[in-house]
Amino acid sequence: MTDKTIRKVLLLGSGALKIGEAGEFDYSGSQALKALREEGIETVLINPNIATVQTSEGIADKIYFLPVTPAFVEKVIEKERPQGIFLSFGGQTALNCGVELYRSGFLERSGVRVLGTPVKSIIDTEDRDLFVRRLDEIGVKTIRSHAAASLEEALAAADQVGYPVILRAAYALGGLGSGFCDNRQELEAAAAKAFAFSPQVLVEKSLKGWKEIEYEVVRDCHDNCITVCNMENFDPLGIHTGESIVVAPSQTLTNDEFHFLRKKAIDIVRHLGIVGECNVQYAFSPDGEDYRVIEVNARLSRSSALASKATGYPLAFVAAKLGLGYGLHELKNSVTQTTPAFFEPALDYVVCKIPRWDLAKFKGVSREIGSSMKSVGEVMAIGRTFEEAIQKGLRMIGQGANGFVCNKPYKVEDLDWALQHPTDTRIFAIAAAFESGYDVERIHALTHIDRWFLDKLYNLETTYRELEACPSLAAVGRGLFLKAKRQGFSDIQIARVFHCPEAEARERRLRLGIRPCIK
């Protein structure tokens, strides 16, 4: 049952558009505003970014194009007098602003209720020391972090943990200010940057090379809890999720491993008292025998938008309703219109998210990617197999690729270096390595990418070679042509193999009776 005293709600947007922040939270904010409008609640939005859906006419009742900072938010609250405020739909900017307003006592003095996840739970997930202590209470393993407020404290923490370490800036979005440090000199340089963004840094033992797994979890105020989607990073731990190719659902976990991590995620969310949607991120050892919780985002994240679109479950819409007091059993999935909100989606397809970078626009910028975000967007591709989905995605990222194979030659002086050091084009370095005769084991040793993913990519190289072995397009049999199409080969890719127009490849396909299966 919802609280009928809530007649006006303030929603904090994600602030000015910049790399690693803001644009990806437009989806969650606009969905939340639609959910509130459906309930007949007046909505007030603070967001200075005009290039969003949520600031378009008809989405919110009132819009303030102001910075999402405590000073401006206080003025809006004093003028509008809302009964409630949502903090979890504007990314880290909104969350940090809400925490400051709570700690200053302004929200309590103004009689404004924080809807959804309580601020105490938000602080428990944001403050690393509190986070570790809270998860220790239920026996959940975390990456041991040492909080430091100065360079001297950070250096002492690194000596205690032992190099290599990862340095993270607390209360920061997009991995801002983070990085891996192999020695004291690297730590000093990284800490100088991190303290420019945050008053606190976290020094952790590096688990570089482990798998990175995520679960999107929804919980209502009655303690009903479901996992809507789980995802796996193509790249091992050490590359920010926003920089990595992400695959949903996870492909390399066993059934036991999947359910073990799922149960842990639900236990964590219940223990922390989160209401609405959150994201639990794990580091999982390659041998499947150990895990660590990296972090819990007590808010909608960029992964939430991917999970919503991948599964057809409107996470932000449901989270807004739960924040008003609804239970999962009282809501329907507004996308399917038939299934209840407590129904967990089951995918019989594979979704690939591939980041898009525009690094070529900047002179002197490093093309290496890591724990801090540089990507400016992403594409999502859906297929029946991983091979099909990744080929579709690579065609869409705007780098002139036809897929994983059949592209322009990948030019690099040292292929081993290109594989060892992640860049925005490493996926094409893998293709070049296969073409040069590297096997899966050699590429795995250089990249630490799971062998399952590399095996699937090698399948594409094998099919490409099988096509090349045919003397002409007319000699390609139905079985091989069908296999190529099921692996995501486009007509133009096949045409490039035989140096013929795309229309000829399409004509051959139709003559063989191969068409998309539409159900």
N, C-alpha and C positions, 0 to 999 in steps of 0.2 A: 504494500500500500504506500503510495507516495505521500509526501508532506504537502498538504494543501496550502500551507502558509507561504510556500515559495511561489511568488508571483512574478518576480523579476530576478534575472540571473546575469552576472557579469562573467564573460569568458575572456581569458587572457590569450591573445594570439602569440605568435612566435617571434615578433620583432622584425627588424630590417633584414632584407634578403642578403645573405652572404654565403660563401662556400662552407658547406658542412652544417648549415643551419637555415631554418625558416621555410624554404620552399616545400620541403617534404611534409610539413605539418599542416599544410593547407587542407589536405584531405580530412584529417581527423577533426580539425576545427569546424569545417563546413558541415560535416556529418553531425557533429554535436549540436550545432545551431539548428539544423533541420529537425533533430529529435526533440529539442526544446520547443520549437514552434509547433510541432505536432501535439504537444501537451498544453498548448495555449499559454505558454510562459513568455513574458516579454524578455527579449535578449539585448544585452549591451556588449559590444565587442571593442576591445582595444587592440589595434594592430596597425602599425604605420606602413605596412606593405600594401600598396594599391594593386599590385600585380597578382592578386589571388582571387579565388572563387569566393571565399568567405567575406571579402570586402565588397562583393558585387551587390547590386541593388536587389532587395528581396530576400537576402539570406539572414541578416541580422536586422533587428528593429532600429538600433542606433549603433553607429560606428564612430569611434574616436581614433583618428589617425595620429596616434601619439606613441612615443617610446614606451615599451613595456618595462617600466622602472617604478619602484615604490612611490616616488614623488608624484608622478603623473597618475598612477593608479589611485592613490589616496584622493586626489582632486576629483577624479571621476566618481569614486564611491561617495564622496561627500555630496556631489551634485545629484547622482542618480538614485542613491539609497537602495541598492539591490538587497534582497534577503540572502542570496547565495552567490558563491563564486566558484568557478571551475579553474583549476590550475593545471590539469593533466593533459590538455589538448594543444598546448603551445610549446612543447619541447622543454629543453632545459632552461630557456630564458624565462618562461612563465613559471616554472617550478621554483627557480631561485628567487624570483620576485615574490611569489606567494610565501615562501619560507621567511623572507625578510619582513613582510607585512605581519606575519604571525608572531615572529619573535619580538617585534617592536610593540606588540599588543594592539596594533591599530584595528585589526579585524575584529577582535573581541570588543573593543570600545565602540566600534561602529555597528555591532550586532550582525555582522556578515558571517554566515556559515560557510565553511569549506565543504563543498559537495564531493562525494566520492571518497577517495582514499584520504584518511585523516593526515594532517600535517606531521604528526608524530611518526607515522609510518613512512612518510616521505623522507624525513630526517634520518630515520633508521637505515634507509637504503642509500642515502647520499653521504652520510658521515661514515668513513670506512671503519673506524674503530667500533662504532656502535653496530654497524652492519655485521662485522665478524662476531662480536659478542652475542648478537641476537641469533645468528645462525648456529653458534656453538651451543645455544640452549636446546636445540633439537638435533644436535649431532651431525650437522651438514658441513662438509669440508669446503673451505674457502682458500683462495690464494692469500697467504699471510702477507699482509701489508703493514708497513710502518709509516705512519703519518709524520710528516716533517713540516715545520713552519719556517725553516731557514736552511741555507745551503749546508751549514755544519751538521744539522740534524739529518739531512738527506744523506750526506757522506757517511756518517756514523751508522745509519740504517743499512746502507749498501754493504758496509764492511761486515755487519752482523748477518745479513741475509746471504751474502756471497754473490759475486758476479758470475754470469750476466744477470742484470736486473731490468725491469721495465719501470719507467717513471711515468706516473699519471698525475695530471692536475685534477684535484677534487672540484666538484661542482662545475664541470666543463662538459660541453657537448662536442660530438664529432671527434673525440680523441685529441682535442686541442691541447697542445703543450706536452703530449706524451711521446715516448720514444724508448727504444732499447739501448742499453748502455753496457758495453763490455769491459769498461775500465773507469778509473776515477776521472780522467780527462773528459770522456764522453758524458759522464754524469754531471760534471760541472757545467758543461755547455747546455745540456738539456734542462737542467734545473733553472738556469738563468732565464730560459724561455718560459718554462712552466710557471715560475713565480710572477711573470708578467701578466698571466691570465688568472691566477688563483692564489689565495693566501696560504693554501695547503697543498702539498704534493704527497703522493703515495709511492713508496718504494716497495716493489714486489719482486720475488724470485721469478725469473723468466721461465715460462713453460713453452717457449717457441717450438713449433713443430707438432704440438698437440692439435687434435680436432677442435673445432669450435661449433657448438650446437646451441640452438635457441628454441625456447618454447614460449608461445603466446598463450597466456593464461587469463581467464576471466573468472571473477568471484563476485557474488552478491552479498548483501548485508546479512543474509540468512546462512552464510557459510557454504552455499552451493558453489561448486568450483568445477570448471572444465578447461581442457587444453584445446584450443581451436586449431593450432597449426604448430608443427615443429619444422625447423629448418636447419640446414647444414651448410657451412661455408666450404666452398671448393678449395680455397686456400687454407693452410693450417694457421693456427694461432700466431699472431704477430702482425696480421694485416687487419685493419679496422673493417668491421662488417660492411660499412658503407663503401669500402674500397674493393671488397671481395665479390666474386661471383657467388651467389647464394642459391641453394637448391632446396625446393620443398616438394614433398616431404623428404626427410633425411634418407639417404640411400645406403650408407655404409654401416648403420647400426643393426645389430641383431634384434629380434623381437624382445628378448629379455633386456637388452641395453636400453631400447626405446622406452619400455614400460618402467624400468628402474628410474631413468631420468625424469619421466613424466610424473611419477609419484613424488619424487623429490621436489619438483617444481610446485606441485599442488600443496605439499607440506609447507614449503617456504612461504607461499602466498597467504595461506591460512594463518601461519604463525605471525607474519608481519601485519596482518589485518588490512590488506589492500582491498579496496572496493572499486570494481570496474575492471580495467584491463591493465596488464603489465607484461613485461618481457623478462624472462629468466635466461641468462647466458651462462653456458658451461664451457670449461676446457675439459676435454675427454681424451685420455691417453690412447695412443694408436693401438696398443695391445688390448684395450677394452677393460683394463683391470683397475683403473683409477679415474677420479674426476675431481674437479674443483669448480665451485661457483665463482664466475668472474664478477658478475654484477646483476642487480635486479633494477630495472627501470620502472619505477612506480608511476608510469605515465604512458601515453601513446608514443610510440617511436616510429622511425622510418620503416622498421621491420613490420610494424602493425599495419601500415598501408599495404605493404606487399602481401602480408598474410590475409588481409581482407579481400583483396582482389584475387589472390590465388585460390581461396577456398569458397568465396561467395558468402562469407560470414561478415556482416557489417560491424566490425569490432567497435569503432568509435560511436556509432549510433546506439549500440547496445550499452556501451560503457556510460554514455550520457544518461540513459534511462535508469541504469543501476544506481548512478549517483543521486538520482531523485528519490530512491528508496524502493524501486521495483525489485522483485526477485526474478531470477532466470526463468522460473516456472510460469511467470505471469506474462512473458514476452514471446512474440513470434519473430522469426528471422524475417526481416523486412525485405530481403532479397528474394528468398524462395517463396515467401508468403504462406508456406504450409508447415515447415518444420519449426518446432519450438526452439527458443534461444538456448536451451540446455542441451541441444543435440549437437554432438561433435562431428564436424565434417570428416568424411573419409575420401581421400583423393585416389582416383584410378588413373591419374595422369601426373606428369612431372612439370614443375614450374622452375624456370631459371631466371634469376635477376642478374643482369650484367651492368656494372657501372659504366658511366660515360664521363670521360675526361676531356678537357679542352686545353691541355698543357701546351700544345703547339702554339697557342696564342701568346704565350708569355716567353720572353727572351731570358735565357739563363736559368730557368727553373729546372729543378731535378725531376726526372721522369720516374724516379723510384717511388714506390708507395709503401706505406707501413701503417703504424698505429694511429696516425693523424690523417683526417680526411682531406682529400684534394678533389674528389669527384664532384661534378656539378649536376648530375642527373643519373638516371638509370632506365633500362628497358626491362620489360617482363615478357618472357616467351613461354608458351605452353605447348607441350607435345606428349605423345604417348610414351616416349622414351627420352632418356637423358640426351642421347645423341641428337634427336630431332629438336628438342628444346634449345640446346646450346647453339646449334647451327642457325636456327631462326633468330635467336638473340644476337649473335655476332653479326648477322646481316643488318640489324636495326640500329646498331650503336653509332653509325655515322662515320666509321673509319674506312669506308670503301671496301669492306670485306664481303665476299660472297658466302662465307661460312667458315668452318674450321679449315677446310682445304680449298684448292682451286683459287688461290689468291695471288697477288703479286709477290715476287720473291721477298722473303724477310731478310733484310741486310743487317748483319751485325758482325763485328770483328771477332768477338769471343762468345760462342754460343753457350758454353758452360757458365760464363759470367752472367749472361742474360737469363739463364734458368735459375741460378742461385740468388740473384737479386731481383725481387719482384718489381715490375714496372707496369705501366698501363698497357703494354703490348705483350706481356709474358705468355698469354694464351697462344699467340702466334709464334712465339719462340718455341713452344712445345711442338707445334705443328712442324716447324722447320727442323726440330731435332728428330722427330720421327722420319721425316723425309731424308735426313742425313744418315739414318741408320741407327739412331739411338734406340735402345729397347726400354720397356716400361721400368725395369729395375734401375737403370742408370738415371732416368729422369726423376724417379722417386727419390733416389739418393741426393740429387741436387736440389729438388724443390720441396720435399716432404709432403707433396700432395698425395692423397690416398691412392693406392694402387687401383681401386675400383674405378675412380674417375679416369685415371690414365688408361686403363684397359678399354674403357668405352671410347675414349678419344682415339686410341689405336685402331679400334674397329672402323672408324671413319677413314683413317689412312689406308687400312686394308681394302676397304671398298673402293677407294679412289684408285688404288693400284690395280684392282680387278677390272675397273672400267678402262684404265689405261691399256691393259693387256688386250682389250678387244680391238681388232683391226679397224673397225668403223662403228659409227652409231647404229647402223642397221644390223650389226652383229651382236648388239647387246640383247640378251634374252630377257624374257619377261621376269624371271626369277631375280636376276641381278638388278634390273631396273626397279622392281618393286622393293627390293632390299634397300637400294639407295634412297628411294623416296621415303621409306619408313625411317631412315636415319637422318631425314631432314635435308637431303640434297635437293636444291632447287633445280628447275629446268635449265637455268642459266649456268649453274655449276657444271651440270652434265654436258652442256653445250661447250663449255670452256675446255673440257677434257678432249673433245674431238675437233676443237677450233671451227665450230660451225655456228650459225645463228641460233638464238634461243628458240625461234619458231620451229626449227627442225626438230629440236629435242622435245618440244611440246607435242608436235605432230606424231613423233615416234611413240611417245608415252600414250597418247590417245589411241593410236593404232593397236597398242598392246592391251588396251582396255583398262588402263590404270588411272583411276580418278579418286579425288578425296572422298573418304567415307563419311557421309553426313548422316547422323542418326537423329 
